[in-house]
Amino acid sequence: MGKSNDAMKKRKNRKSPSCQKLKIFTQRSLLYRRIVSIMAAKKRSKTGKRSNSQGMCFRQETAVNLEKTMVPMINGNEPSYDSTEHVYPSKFLIMCLNTIQNSLQNGGVLNVEDKPLFANAWGVEFWNYYSNGQDVVEKSGADSTREQIAWMASAAADTIARKEKEGLSFTGPFLLFLVPSLEKAFKVRQVWKPLETVGIYTLSLHSGTSIENQIHRLKSYEPEFLVSTPDRLLELLSLKAVNASEVSLLVIDGLEAPFEGSYFDGIKSVRQFISGNPQTVVFSDYMDNLSISMVQKLLEN
């Protein structure tokens, strides 16, 4: 009887960690739902219920800014917040956010006192647009933050995991993040690297490393995520060292007005290598009617 009791205790102890994790995930999911409901209530009380015709439009002569820093670009219209269906994140997405946060905190990049990434207001709103298949312009600034980078990566990782469960496979990178400099590529790579523990690999492509080494790494890792400057990516595309045709999520960072110069031209050239119509997120410091029209044309293949 003694041995039997000991065995039962050991089995119970083995199950405890997973039960504790499930409890934590449940608590976080409930907290996320609470955050979404609070945000929706605040928006309703501030602006009232809005019709689908309001907001920022691409194919009309005027654009109305309703103080939303995130503007979806879909069919030329911005849907009202209330009309967009809320899709709550999976346990896997929250796990990805926590994995990134723990790594950045251990590395001293984020403070332990900072609120959890899954409670980030921008991320909550971004997830709502992303899960409904909408493109987004973030026009409060051209430089994306670590929190925003973490949410985009976690959302993409969640999509990959879900599609693979359905039996789909990807022959090339799923997420392409275009940046204007080597320094920004390093910042993005730093946020995404922890996701290797869940099977999502990232390569950073820029002129700071030999192109031969990057070709070798592309063949060896077959990364799901790419962060690159347009000039180096175009070199690799011309050598057929990477296939960007099936990119599903395109992020354009650091798009500063006026929209011209080598960075803007490079983005346009890269876009020609992407087939179909990937979801797109653009970080820009300024958006007027002309700028919106230029970005819309940029996104069309």
N, C-alpha and C positions, 0 to 999 in steps of 0.2 A: 504493500500500500504506500509505503514511503516513497519508493521509486516512482510509482504512478503519480503521486501528488507532485513530485519534483518535475516530472515531465510536463504535467499540465501547466505548472507555473512558468516553465521555460517557453512553452508555446504561447502562453498569454503575454509574456514579456516581448516575444518576437513580434506579436501583432500590435503592440502598443504604439511604436513609432508611426506606423502607417495610419492608425486610427487618429493619432495626434495630428498628422499632416492633413487628413481629411477634415478634421475639426477646424484647423487653421484656414484651409481653403474655403470652407463654408462660411466662416466668419468674414473673410475678405470679400467673398462674393456678395454677402449681405451688405457689407460696408460700401462696396461699389454701387450696388443698386440704390442705396440711400443717397450717395453723392449725386447720381444721375437724377433722382427725383427732386433733390434740392435745387440743382442747376435748372431743371425744367421749370420749377415753380418760380424761381427768380426771374427767368426770362419772360414768363407769362405775365408776372406782375409789373415788370419794367416796360415791356413793349406792347403787351396785349396780344391777342391772337392775330396773326398776319396771314394774308392770302399768298398763294403760290407765285403771284405775279410780282411781289415785292422782292427787293434785294438787289444784288449786283448781276447785271446781264451782259453777255458778250455780243449778241446779235441785234442789239437795239442801240439807238443813238445816245441814250443817257444811262448813267449808272448811279444807283442810289446806295450809299454805304450806311448800313444799319448798325454801325459800331461793332461789327463782328470781325474779329481778326482772322477768322478762318472762313474762307468763301469757297463753297463748292462750285466747280465749273462743270455743269452737266446740262446739255441741251440749251445752253445759254441762259439758264434761269437758276435762281437760288430757291430751293424749297424752304418752307418755314420750318422752324425747329420742331414744332409740334407734329408736323405732317410726316416727319422722318421716323421710320420704325426703329426703335431701340433694340439692339442685339447685344446681350450681355456677354462679356468675354468668358472664354473657357478657362478651366483650371490650368491648362497648358500655357495659355497666354500670361496669366498671372504668375505662374512659375518662372517664365522667361523674364518678366519684369523684376521679380525678386532675385533671380540669379544675377542679373546685371547690377542691381542695386547693391547686393552683398559684395560683389567683386569691386565695384567702384568705391564703396565705403572702406573695404580692406586696403585698397590702394591709396586712400586718402584723398580721392577725387571728390567724393560726396561726404558730407557730414552725417554722422550717425543720427543727429537730431532732426535731419531733414525728413519731411513727411514721405510716406511710401510712394514709389513711382506709380503704383496702381491707383492712387488717389489724386494724381496730377490732373488739374482741371482741363488743360489743353489735351491731354491724352484721352480723357473721357469723351470729349467732343470729337476729337479726331477719329476715335474708334467707331463712333456713331456714323460718321460720313464714310469711312473706309468700308465698314461692313455692309453699307448700302450701295457700294460700287461707285461712289462719287469722287471726282477729282477735287483737289483743294489748293487754294492759294493762301498762304500765310503771309500777310502783307504788313505785319507789325515790325518786321526786321528781316534783313537778308541772311543773317547768320542763325542757323538752327541751334537749339540748346541740346544739352545732353539728355534731358528729359524727353524732348521731342524725338531725338534720334532713337532712344530706347523704345518708345512706343511704336514707332514705325517698324523697327526691326522685330519686335515681339508680335505685332499684328501680322507681318509677313511670315514669320516662323509658324504662327498658328495656322495660317492658310496652307502652308506647305504640309504640315503634319496632317491636317484634315484631308487634303487632296490625296496624300499618299495612302491614308486609310481607305480611301475610296478606290484605290488601285491605280491612280494616275502617277506618272513619273515625269521628271523634268530633265531635259537634255542640256540645258544651259542655265545661267544665272536667273533667279526669280526676281531679285531686287537689284536695281542699279542706282547708285547714289553718286551723282555728278557734283564735284566740288571744284572751286577755283584755285586751290593751292594744296601743296604737300602738307602744310600744317593742319588744314581742315581734314584732309584724308586721315591723318594720324588720330585726330580727335574722334572721328567716326569709328575707326577701327578699334580704338580703345574701348568704346561702348559696346561694340558688337562681339568682341573676342570671347567674352564669357559664355556666349551661346554655343560655343564648340562643345560644351558639356552635354548639350541636348541634341547634338548632331547637325548644327547649322554652322557652316564654315564661311569665313569672309576672307577675301584677298583685297589688299590695297594696292592700286596701280598708279604709279607716278614716276617722274623722272629721277627721283632720289635713289632708285634701284635699277640695276642693269636690266634691259629688256629680256635678255637671255634667261636670267634668273626668274623673271616673272612668267615667261613662257613655260618654264619647267614647273613652277608652282601651280600654274593653271591646269596643267596636265595631271599633276599628282593629286591635287585636292578636289578638283571639280567643284568649286565653291557655289553655294546657293546665293550668297550676297557678294556684290562687287562695289567697292568705293573707288572712284577714279577721277583723275583730271581728264578733260576731253582730249587733250593732245596725246597723252600716252595711250588712252583707250583706242583712239583712231589708228595709231601705229599698230596695235595688236589686232585690231579688226582687219586692217589691210593685209596683215600677215596670216589671217585666218587662224590666229592662235586662240581666239575666243569667239563664241557665237552669242550675240545679243538679240537675236531675232525673236526669242520667246520671253523677253523680259516682261513681267506682269505688273511690276510696280516701279515707276520711274520717279526719282526724287531729284529735283534741281535746286541746289543750294547756292546762296550767294549771288542771286541775280539782281544786280544793281542798275538803277536807271541812270542815264539813258541806256536802253537795251541795244548795245552795239559793242564792237571790239572783238578780240580774239576769243574770249570766253563764250560770248553769245554765239559767235560763228561756229565754234567747236560744238556747242550743244546742238545746233541745227544739223550739223554734219552727222553727229552720233545718232540723232533721231531717225535719220534715213536708214539706219541699220536695224531698227526695231520695227518688226511687222505688227500689224494689228493696231489695237488701241489700248495700250496699258493704262492702268490707273496712274495718275500723276499728282505729285505734290510739289508745289513751287514756293520757295522762300524768297521774297522780294522786299525791298525797302520802300517801294513806291508803286502805286497803281492808279493811273487815270484812265480815261476811256481809250486813248491811243495805246497805252501800255497793255491794257487788257486785250485789245485786238491783236497786238503783236505776239503776246504769249499764246493766245488761242491759235494763231497760225503756226506758231512754233510747235505746238502739241499735235497738230494735224499732220499726218504722214502724207 
